[in-house]
Amino acid sequence: DPQGRFSIDPQFGIIRSKKQLDHETQSVVVLTVQSQLGNSPVYSSTQVNISVIDINDNPPVFLTKSDKVTISHTQPPGTAVYIAHAEDKDSGLNGAIKYSIASKQPNTFSIDPSLGVVNLTRTVFADKQQEYTLHIAAEDCGSPPLTSSLDSLAAKIVILDINDNSPSFTSSPLSYVMEDVEVGFLAHRIIAKDPDEGRNGQVTYHILSGNENKAFVLDKITGLLSTARLLDREIQEHYSLTVMALDDGSPALSATQVLTIIVLDVNDETPIFLKQLYKTAVHENQDPGEFVIKVEAVDRDAGLNSLLRYEILPGAGYEKFKMNSDSGELVTTASLDRETQEVFSIKGNCEISMSACKMGSENGSTAQLYLTVLDENDHNPLFAKTQYQISVREDLEEGSAILDLFASDKDDGLNGEVTYSLVDDTFGAFAIDSVTGSIVTTKALDRETKSQYTFRAVASDCSTHLPRSTTVMTVLIQDVNDNVPKFEQSYYKASVWEGQSPKTDIIQVFATDLDSGLNGETQYSILSGNEDATFLIDSARGILATNTVLDHENTSSYRETASSHCLVLLASDRGTPSLNSTATVLITVLDVNDNPPVFSSLEYHIHVKESIPVGSHVTKVSANDCDAGTNAEITYAMISGNDRGHFRLDEKTGAVDLMKMLDYEDTMKFTLIIQAT
């Protein structure tokens, strides 16, 4: 221990370190220790081996701080291009090193963390980047790691170039030039880059096509493109030039680009409407703001020079419209009503004048618009009156028109076409023409069956939401004398007592006439059988009465025969012509017991033999009574001359029979008094 790093306790033999030990300088110290007993000159010695244990107290260190390596850009991915090496004086894990690339790079390289081998991760191109500088860091892997003393290495990797890149255009493929520039004006500068080095990257420029009219000239060295003649955007507004960039490598590589040159407009044109006359239509009842039409004017200029402003010139009805000054769209400012105004007229020809002017210019052109307002079904049909009352004769022929209804609809076309119909029951008597509104009879009318019809007629259009118009029809049937008075009976029987004073009512007859007015007024008369004016009849009431005192025994009956005793009554109406019918009345004169019985002979002389037997019929008396019925029934009685009862009288028949034997010698003659009651 020449360095005096250790000490030893002379009494106890304890060895202590006096200085800091360095494992990297000497990892094992071999000490020779002597021992002496008292002052004895005899020594003994032993060898003590002390191992200095490593601690992580040394950072990794690169032997050089920078390095350079050259590779071909044709190397494939995965190729090892560099090996980084750093040293760490520590041992074991404390001496292990971890490598990493500390600089930012586009994932072109990777490094093995243990070995420090740098590999390509993708193909590199010299035209994109000719060299890369990698900052490689060496990190201590001991425990604890030393993070405050990281060492790094700058490795520059240079990429060698070959002519494997074509020129690439960097200038814009689009250029603009005003149409009024002079000849020789610089229109564009074409720039192409070639990443190759030297002649491989030297580029010249050439026009391949698109310059047939020699409008441009190109400097092949500088790439400056200039005008070779005057331009006119309205004739040709752009040019498409195919230009080529060619390098000077061997073999030479090239690239092409289509360069579009836009000729910018100069305000040298006047706007013109696409049409001088526009025609359109718009529906009525639309809300304000309804689109009407878009008019369009064109200006051969471009950009702001072709920006137009539209406006409506003052005229009749123009206040109901508004023009979008930018787009040319015409809209309404109010709801239009076709029934109020169907067209909007300027100069008497239904036109609206519009003007299109350039922005900032007073020059413009005009066009005219013919605007028609289209009908909407916004009006329902209306009858002139809410009710009609007409009278028609009942003898009107079937199919006769009785009234032409008319409902007006302010709408136009199909919207204004009115359809007529009947909605109530007309009992099959009437129909209406759905188109003309003519009401006609559909059967023969009969006032006596139905004298009045009330029904509704409806007028409707094609609308499903507007109300229909209704009018009430009342048809009164006028009477025609087409019904004869009809007696309740065609044959009547009546009776009257004889001897009644004149004007005694016998019977009242009734005849009914279904007609009305004079046509239905009935008057009565005796048509026949009353030649002797025995009867009279009340012409208004039909009461048949006696005109004289009747005698049953004189005239017993006036019956329905051709004799003068037949009473035929006539019922006549007062129509024109008058109609009538007849009925027969059989009048029986009832008997009053005003006549006594009268014998056919006041005296009967009978001669009989005295020898006739008892019970023999002697004679028969007979009396007659002009009365009738029970008044004419006769009863016979002997009131004298038969005191001894020789005879018997049948009170009913008047027969006289012998009841006792006769004796001529006793009585030669009998005088019998017989009474008829």
C-alpha positions in Angstrom: 0.0 0.0 0.0 2.5 2.6 -1.1 -0.4 5.1 -1.6 -1.2 4.8 2.1 -4.8 4.0 1.5 -5.2 1.7 4.5 -4.3 1.7 8.2 -4.2 -1.1 10.8 -4.8 -1.1 14.5 -1.5 -2.4 15.9 -3.2 -3.9 18.9 -6.3 -5.5 17.5 -5.2 -5.9 13.8 -8.3 -4.0 12.4 -7.6 -2.7 8.9 -9.3 0.5 7.9 -9.4 2.5 4.6 -7.9 6.0 4.8 -8.7 7.1 1.2 -11.5 6.7 -1.3 -11.0 3.5 -3.3 -11.5 3.4 -7.1 -12.7 0.1 -8.5 -11.8 1.3 -12.0 -8.2 2.0 -10.9 -7.7 -1.2 -8.9 -10.4 -3.7 -8.3 -8.3 -5.9 -6.0 -5.8 -4.7 -3.3 -3.3 -7.3 -2.0 -1.9 -6.3 1.5 0.9 -8.0 3.3 0.4 -7.8 7.1 3.2 -8.5 9.6 2.8 -9.3 13.3 5.4 -9.0 16.0 5.2 -10.3 19.6 6.6 -7.7 22.0 10.1 -6.6 21.1 10.8 -10.0 19.5 12.8 -9.6 16.4 10.9 -12.4 14.9 8.0 -11.4 12.5 5.3 -13.3 11.0 3.3 -12.2 7.9 0.0 -13.0 6.0 -1.5 -11.8 2.7 -4.9 -10.0 2.8 -6.8 -9.7 -0.5 -9.3 -6.8 -0.5 -11.8 -6.7 -3.4 -13.0 -3.2 -4.3 -16.7 -3.6 -5.2 -17.8 -1.5 -8.1 -20.5 1.2 -7.8 -22.1 3.1 -10.7 -19.9 6.2 -10.6 -18.8 6.4 -14.3 -21.1 7.5 -17.2 -20.7 6.1 -20.7 -18.4 8.2 -22.8 -18.0 8.2 -26.7 -14.4 8.1 -27.8 -15.3 10.7 -30.5 -17.9 13.4 -30.5 -18.6 13.3 -34.3 -18.4 10.9 -37.1 -19.3 10.8 -40.8 -20.3 7.9 -43.1 -21.2 7.9 -46.8 -23.9 5.6 -48.3 -25.6 5.2 -51.7 -29.2 6.1 -51.8 -29.8 2.7 -53.4 -29.2 0.9 -50.2 -32.3 -1.2 -49.2 -34.0 -0.9 -45.9 -32.4 -2.9 -43.1 -28.8 -2.1 -44.2 -26.4 -1.4 -41.3 -24.9 2.0 -42.1 -23.0 2.8 -38.9 -21.9 1.4 -35.5 -21.8 3.8 -32.5 -19.4 2.9 -29.6 -19.1 4.3 -26.1 -17.2 3.1 -23.1 -18.2 2.8 -19.4 -15.4 2.2 -16.8 -17.8 0.5 -14.5 -18.1 -3.2 -14.6 -21.0 -5.6 -14.7 -24.5 -4.0 -15.0 -23.0 -0.7 -14.0 -21.0 -0.8 -17.2 -23.8 -1.7 -19.6 -24.8 1.0 -22.2 -28.1 1.7 -23.9 -28.0 3.5 -27.3 -30.7 5.7 -28.8 -31.1 8.4 -31.5 -31.8 11.6 -29.7 -32.3 13.8 -32.8 -35.6 14.1 -34.6 -35.6 12.4 -38.0 -38.3 11.2 -40.2 -38.1 7.5 -39.2 -35.3 7.0 -41.7 -32.9 5.2 -39.3 -33.1 3.0 -36.3 -30.4 1.9 -33.7 -29.9 -1.3 -31.8 -30.0 -0.1 -28.1 -27.5 -2.7 -27.0 -25.1 -2.9 -29.9 -25.3 0.7 -31.2 -25.8 -0.6 -34.8 -27.6 2.1 -37.0 -29.9 0.5 -39.7 -31.9 2.1 -42.6 -35.6 1.8 -42.1 -36.6 3.1 -45.6 -35.2 4.0 -48.9 -33.4 7.4 -48.9 -33.3 9.8 -51.8 -30.5 12.3 -52.4 -32.9 14.7 -54.2 -35.0 15.0 -51.0 -32.2 15.1 -48.4 -28.5 14.8 -49.2 -27.4 14.1 -45.7 -28.7 13.3 -42.2 -27.2 14.2 -38.9 -28.0 11.7 -36.2 -27.4 12.6 -32.5 -26.8 9.2 -30.9 -27.0 9.1 -27.1 -25.3 6.6 -24.7 -27.4 6.0 -21.6 -26.0 4.4 -18.4 -27.8 1.2 -17.4 -26.3 0.9 -13.8 -28.3 1.1 -10.6 -29.0 3.8 -9.8 -28.5 5.1 -13.4 -26.5 8.2 -14.0 -28.9 10.5 -15.8 -27.1 13.8 -15.3 -24.0 12.9 -17.5 -25.4 11.6 -20.8 -22.9 11.6 -23.6 -23.8 11.9 -27.3 -22.3 11.5 -30.7 -23.2 13.5 -33.9 -23.1 11.0 -36.8 -23.5 12.6 -40.3 -24.7 10.2 -43.0 -24.2 11.5 -46.5 -26.4 10.2 -49.4 -24.6 9.9 -52.7 -26.7 11.0 -55.8 -27.3 9.4 -59.3 -29.5 10.7 -62.0 -32.6 8.9 -61.0 -34.9 11.9 -60.5 -36.9 13.7 -63.1 -37.4 17.4 -62.8 -40.5 18.3 -60.8 -42.5 21.5 -61.4 -42.7 23.8 -58.4 -44.4 26.7 -60.1 -48.1 26.9 -60.2 -49.9 25.3 -63.1 -52.2 28.3 -63.2 -51.4 31.8 -64.2 -53.5 35.0 -64.9 -52.9 37.7 -67.4 -55.1 40.8 -68.3 -56.5 40.7 -71.8 -55.3 44.3 -72.5 -51.6 43.7 -71.8 -49.0 44.7 -74.4 -47.0 42.2 -76.5 -44.0 41.0 -74.5 -45.7 41.1 -71.2 -44.3 38.6 -68.7 -47.2 36.2 -68.2 -45.6 33.5 -66.0 -42.4 32.0 -64.7 -42.1 28.3 -65.0 -39.9 26.7 -62.3 -39.0 23.0 -62.1 -36.6 21.5 -59.5 -34.4 18.4 -60.0 -33.0 17.0 -56.7 -30.1 15.4 -58.5 -26.7 17.0 -58.3 -24.6 18.7 -61.1 -25.8 18.3 -64.6 -28.3 15.8 -63.4 -30.2 18.7 -61.8 -29.8 21.3 -64.5 -33.2 22.0 -66.2 -34.3 23.6 -69.5 -37.9 24.5 -70.5 -39.9 23.8 -73.7 -43.5 24.3 -74.9 -44.8 21.1 -76.4 -48.4 22.0 -77.3 -51.3 24.5 -76.8 -49.5 27.4 -78.4 -50.6 26.9 -81.9 -51.7 30.5 -82.4 -48.2 31.6 -81.2 -49.7 33.7 -78.4 -46.7 33.1 -76.0 -43.0 32.7 -76.1 -40.9 30.8 -73.5 -37.3 31.4 -72.5 -35.9 27.8 -72.2 -33.2 28.7 -69.7 -35.1 31.1 -67.3 -38.6 29.6 -67.8 -40.0 33.1 -68.4 -43.2 33.0 -70.5 -44.2 36.2 -72.3 -47.0 37.3 -74.6 -46.2 37.2 -78.3 -49.4 39.0 -79.5 -52.4 40.8 -78.2 -54.9 38.8 -76.2 -58.8 39.0 -76.2 -60.6 37.2 -73.4 -63.9 37.3 -75.3 -62.3 35.3 -78.1 -60.2 32.9 -76.0 -60.4 33.1 -72.2 -57.8 30.6 -71.4 -54.8 28.7 -72.8 -53.6 25.3 -71.9 -49.9 25.0 -72.6 -48.2 21.7 -72.2 -44.6 22.6 -71.0 -41.7 20.2 -70.5 -38.8 20.5 -68.0 -35.8 18.5 -69.2 -32.6 17.8 -67.1 -29.1 17.4 -68.5 -28.4 14.0 -67.2 -27.5 10.9 -69.1 -29.9 9.6 -70.0 -31.9 12.9 -69.7 -35.1 12.8 -67.6 -38.1 15.1 -68.1 -41.5 16.1 -66.7 -44.5 17.8 -68.3 -47.0 20.1 -66.9 -50.2 21.6 -68.3 -50.0 25.3 -67.6 -53.4 27.0 -67.7 -53.2 30.7 -68.4 -56.4 32.5 -67.6 -57.0 35.7 -69.6 -58.5 38.2 -67.1 -61.3 40.4 -68.2 -61.3 44.1 -68.9 -64.7 45.8 -68.7 -65.2 46.4 -72.5 -68.6 44.7 -73.1 -72.3 45.8 -72.7 -74.8 43.5 -70.9 -77.6 41.9 -73.0 -80.7 40.1 -71.7 -81.1 36.5 -72.9 -84.6 37.4 -74.0 -86.1 40.7 -75.0 -89.6 39.5 -74.0 -90.3 37.2 -71.0 -93.6 35.5 -70.5 -94.6 33.8 -67.2 -97.5 33.3 -64.9 -98.0 33.2 -61.2 -100.9 31.9 -59.1 -103.1 34.3 -57.3 -103.5 34.4 -53.5 -99.9 33.5 -52.9 -98.1 35.1 -49.9 -95.9 38.1 -50.6 -92.5 36.9 -51.7 -93.8 34.4 -54.2 -91.2 33.7 -56.9 -92.3 34.9 -60.3 -89.4 34.5 -62.7 -85.7 34.9 -62.9 -84.5 37.1 -65.7 -81.0 36.9 -66.8 -78.7 39.2 -68.7 -75.3 38.2 -69.9 -72.1 40.3 -70.2 -69.2 38.8 -72.1 -66.9 40.3 -69.6 -66.0 38.3 -66.5 -65.7 38.7 -62.8 -66.7 42.1 -61.4 -66.9 43.4 -64.9 -69.8 41.0 -65.6 -71.6 41.7 -62.3 -75.0 43.1 -63.1 -77.6 44.9 -61.2 -81.3 44.3 -62.0 -84.2 46.7 -61.3 -87.8 47.3 -62.3 -88.5 50.4 -64.2 -91.6 52.4 -63.0 -94.8 51.4 -64.6 -98.4 50.3 -63.9 -98.5 47.7 -61.2 -94.8 47.6 -60.6 -95.2 48.4 -56.9 -96.6 44.8 -56.4 -93.3 43.3 -57.4 -89.7 43.4 -56.2 -86.6 42.6 -58.2 -83.5 41.1 -56.5 -80.8 43.4 -57.8 -78.2 40.8 -57.7 -79.9 37.6 -58.9 -82.6 39.0 -61.2 -85.3 37.1 -59.3 -88.6 38.8 -59.4 -91.0 38.2 -56.5 -94.3 39.6 -55.4 -94.6 42.2 -52.7 -98.4 41.6 -52.3 -100.9 38.9 -52.7 -102.3 39.0 -56.3 -106.0 38.7 -57.1 -106.8 37.5 -60.6 -110.4 38.6 -60.3 -109.2 42.2 -59.6 -106.4 42.3 -62.1 -105.5 39.4 -64.4 -102.6 41.0 -66.2 -100.1 43.7 -65.4 -99.8 46.1 -68.2 -97.3 48.6 -69.3 -97.6 50.4 -72.6 -100.9 48.7 -73.0 -99.4 45.3 -73.6 -99.2 43.7 -70.2 -95.4 44.2 -69.8 -93.1 45.0 -67.0 -89.9 46.7 -68.0 -86.7 45.8 -66.3 -83.3 47.3 -66.7 -79.9 45.5 -66.2 -77.0 47.9 -65.7 -73.3 47.2 -65.0 -72.1 47.9 -61.6 -70.6 51.4 -61.7 -71.9 51.9 -65.2 -74.8 53.8 -66.6 -75.0 51.6 -69.7 -77.7 48.9 -69.6 -80.3 47.1 -71.6 -84.0 46.5 -71.0 -86.4 43.6 -71.4 -90.1 43.3 -71.1 -92.1 40.8 -69.0 -95.6 39.6 -69.8 -97.1 38.4 -66.5 -100.4 36.5 -66.3 -102.1 35.9 -62.9 -103.3 32.3 -62.9 -106.6 31.5 -61.3 -107.0 29.7 -58.0 -110.3 28.2 -57.0 -111.1 30.8 -54.4 -114.6 31.7 -55.3 -117.6 29.4 -55.0 -120.5 29.7 -57.4 -123.3 32.0 -56.4 -126.9 32.0 -57.5 -128.5 35.3 -58.2 -131.2 34.6 -55.6 -131.4 32.4 -52.6 -134.9 31.2 -53.6 -137.0 30.9 -56.7 -140.8 30.4 -57.0 -142.3 29.6 -60.3 -145.7 28.3 -61.5 -146.2 25.8 -64.2 -149.3 24.2 -65.8 -149.9 20.7 -64.8 -150.4 19.6 -68.4 -146.8 20.5 -69.2 -145.2 17.8 -71.4 -142.5 15.5 -69.9 -139.1 17.0 -70.6 -140.2 20.6 -70.7 -137.9 23.2 -69.3 -139.4 25.2 -66.5 -136.5 27.4 -65.4 -132.8 28.0 -66.4 -130.8 28.5 -63.2 -127.6 30.3 -63.4 -124.8 30.6 -60.8 -121.8 32.8 -61.5 -118.3 31.9 -60.4 -115.6 34.6 -60.6 -112.9 32.0 -61.1 -111.6 31.1 -64.5 -111.3 27.9 -66.6 -112.1 24.7 -64.8 -112.2 26.5 -61.5 -115.1 28.6 -62.9 -117.0 25.7 -64.4 -120.3 25.3 -62.5 -122.0 21.9 -62.0 -125.7 21.9 -61.0 -127.5 19.2 -59.0 -130.6 18.7 -57.0 -130.2 17.6 -53.4 -133.8 17.0 -52.3 -136.4 14.5 -53.3 -138.4 15.9 -56.2 -140.6 12.7 -56.3 -139.2 11.9 -59.7 -140.8 15.0 -61.2 -137.8 17.2 -62.0 -134.2 16.9 -63.0 -131.5 19.5 -63.7 -129.0 19.6 -66.5 -125.6 19.5 -64.6 -124.0 21.8 -67.2 -126.6 24.3 -68.2 -128.6 24.4 -65.0 -131.9 23.9 -66.9 -134.6 22.3 -64.7 -136.9 20.0 -66.7 -139.9 17.8 -65.9 -139.2 14.1 -65.9 -142.8 13.0 -65.8 -146.3 14.2 -66.3 -147.4 16.6 -63.5 -150.6 16.2 -61.7 -151.7 19.1 -59.5 -154.4 16.9 -57.9 -151.6 14.5 -56.7 -149.1 17.1 -55.7 -149.7 20.8 -56.1 -146.3 22.1 -54.8 -142.7 20.9 -54.9 -140.0 22.4 -52.8 -136.4 21.3 -53.3 -132.9 22.7 -53.3 -130.6 23.2 -56.2 -126.9 23.2 -55.7 -124.2 24.9 -57.7 -120.7 23.6 -57.2 -117.3 23.8 -58.9 -114.4 21.5 -58.8 -113.3 22.6 -55.3 -113.4 20.2 -52.4 -113.0 22.9 -49.7 -115.2 25.8 -50.8 -118.8 25.8 -49.8 -121.4 25.1 -52.4 -124.2 27.6 -53.3 -127.7 26.5 -52.6 -131.0 28.0 -53.7 -134.5 26.8 -52.7 -136.8 26.0 -55.6 -140.6 26.2 -55.1 -142.6 25.0 -58.0 -146.3 25.7 -57.9 -148.5 23.5 -60.1 -151.2 25.5 -61.9 -154.5 23.7 -62.3 -155.8 22.5 -65.7 -159.4 21.4 -66.0 -158.5 17.8 -66.5 -160.8 16.2 -63.9 -164.5 15.7 -64.4 -166.8 16.1 -61.3 -167.4 12.7 -60.0 -170.6 11.8 -58.0 -170.0 9.8 -54.9 -172.4 7.2 -56.3 -173.5 6.6 -59.9 -176.9 5.4 -58.7 -178.9 6.9 -55.8 -182.1 5.8 -54.2 -184.3 8.3 -52.4 -187.9 8.5 -51.1 -190.4 11.2 -50.3 -193.8 11.1 -48.7 -196.6 11.9 -51.0 -198.5 15.0 -50.3 -195.5 17.0 -49.1 -195.5 20.7 -49.9 -193.3 21.9 -52.7 -189.6 22.6 -52.0 -189.4 19.6 -49.7 -185.8 18.3 -49.7 -185.5 14.7 -50.9 -181.7 14.0 -51.1 -178.4 15.9 -51.4 -175.9 14.5 -53.9 -172.2 15.2 -53.9 -169.9 15.4 -56.8 -166.1 15.9 -56.3 -163.8 17.7 -58.8 -160.1 17.4 -57.9 -159.3 20.5 -59.9 -159.1 23.9 -58.2 -160.7 27.2 -58.7 -163.4 27.4 -61.3 -162.2 24.1 -62.6 -163.1 22.5 -59.4 -166.4 24.4 -58.7 -169.3 22.0 -59.3 -172.9 22.9 -60.3 -175.8 20.5 -60.4 -178.8 20.2 -62.8 -181.4 17.6 -63.8 -180.5 16.3 -67.2 -183.6 14.2 -67.9 -186.7 12.6 -66.4 -188.1 15.8 -65.1 -190.1 16.9 -68.1 -193.1 17.8 -66.0 -190.9 19.8 -63.7 -191.9 17.7 -60.7 -188.5 18.2 -59.1 -185.9 20.9 -58.8 -182.2 20.8 -57.6 -180.0 23.4 -55.9 -177.3 24.0 -58.5 -174.6 24.8 -55.9 -175.4 22.4 -53.1 -176.9 19.5 -55.0 -180.0 19.3 -52.9 -182.9 17.6 -54.8 -186.3 18.8 -53.8 -190.0 18.6 -54.8 -191.3 21.2 -57.1 -195.0 20.1 -56.7 -197.2 18.1 -54.4 -196.6 14.4 -55.2 -199.3 11.8 -55.4 -198.1 8.3 -54.8 -201.1 6.9 -56.6 -200.4 9.0 -59.6 -196.6 8.5 -60.0 -195.0 5.8 -57.9 -191.4 6.2 -59.0 -188.9 8.0 -61.1 -186.4 5.5 -61.9 -183.4 4.9 -64.2 -185.2 4.0 -67.4 -185.7 5.7 -70.7 -189.3 6.6 -69.6 -190.2 10.1 -68.6 -189.9 9.0 -65.0 -186.1 8.7 -65.0 -184.2 11.4 -63.2 -180.7 11.8 -64.5 -178.6 14.4 -62.6 -175.7 16.3 -64.2 -172.7 17.6 -62.3 -170.7 20.1 -64.3 -167.6 22.2 -63.4 -167.0 25.8 -64.4 -163.8 25.2 -66.3 -163.2 25.9 -69.9 -164.1 23.7 -71.5 -166.6 22.5 -68.9 -166.4 18.8 -67.9 -169.4 16.8 -66.4 -170.6 13.5 -65.3 -174.1 12.0 -64.5 -175.8 10.0 -61.9 -179.2 8.3 -61.8 -181.6 8.9 -58.9 -184.5 6.6 -58.2 -187.1 8.5 -56.3 -189.8 6.5 -54.5 -192.9 8.4 -53.5 -193.9 6.9 -50.2 -197.5 6.2 -49.7 -199.8 8.0 -47.3 -203.1 6.2 -46.3 -205.3 8.7 -48.1 -207.5 6.3 -50.2 -210.3 4.0 -48.9 -210.8 0.6 -50.3 -213.2 0.4 -53.2 -215.2 -2.7 -54.2 -215.0 -3.7 -57.7 -218.8 -3.8 -57.7 -221.2 -2.1 -55.3 -223.6 -5.0 -55.6 -223.0 -8.7 -56.2 -226.0 -10.8 -57.4 -225.4 -14.5 -56.7 -227.8 -17.3 -57.6 -227.4 -20.7 -55.9 -229.4 -23.9 -55.7 -230.9 -24.7 -52.3 -229.4 -28.1 -52.7 -225.7 -27.1 -52.6 -223.9 -28.7 -49.9 -222.6 -27.0 -46.8 -219.0 -25.7 -47.4 -219.6 -24.8 -51.0 -218.1 -21.6 -52.3 -220.7 -19.1 -52.9 -218.9 -16.1 -54.3 -215.8 -13.8 -53.7 -215.9 -10.1 -53.2 -213.0 -7.9 -54.1 -212.0 -4.4 -53.1 -209.1 -2.3 -54.3 -207.0 0.4 -52.4 -204.9 2.8 -54.3 -202.6 3.2 -51.5 -199.6 0.9 -51.1 -198.1 -1.4 -48.5 -200.0 -1.8 -45.3 -202.1 1.1 -46.4 -203.4 -1.1 -49.2 -203.9 -4.3 -47.1 -207.7 -5.0 -46.9 -209.7 -6.8 -44.3 -213.2 -8.0 -45.1 -216.1 -8.3 -42.6 -219.9 -9.0 -42.7 -221.6 -6.3 -40.9 -225.2 -7.5 -41.6 -227.5 -10.1 -43.3 -226.0 -13.2 -41.7 -227.8 -13.3 -38.5 -228.5 -17.1 -38.6 -225.0 -17.9 -39.8 -225.7 -19.4 -43.1 -222.5 -17.9 -44.6 -218.8 -17.5 -43.6 -216.6 -14.7 -45.0 -212.8 -15.1 -45.3 -211.5 -11.8 -44.0 -208.4 -11.9 -46.1 -209.5 -13.2 -49.4 -213.2 -12.0 -49.4 -214.4 -15.6 -50.2 -218.0 -16.4 -49.1 -218.7 -20.1 -48.3 -222.0 -21.8 -47.3 -222.1 -22.9 -43.6 -225.8 -24.2 -43.3 -228.2 -25.9 -45.7 -230.3 -23.6 -47.6 -234.1 -23.8 -47.8 -235.6 -22.0 -50.6 -239.0 -22.3 -49.0 -237.7 -20.8 -45.9 -235.7 -18.0 -47.3 -235.5 -17.2 -50.9 -233.0 -14.3 -50.7 -230.1 -13.2 -48.4 -228.8 -9.6 -48.5 -225.3 -9.6 -47.0 -223.6 -6.2 -46.2 -219.8 -6.7 -46.5 -217.3 -4.0 -45.4 -213.8 -3.7 -46.8 -211.4 -2.0 -44.3 
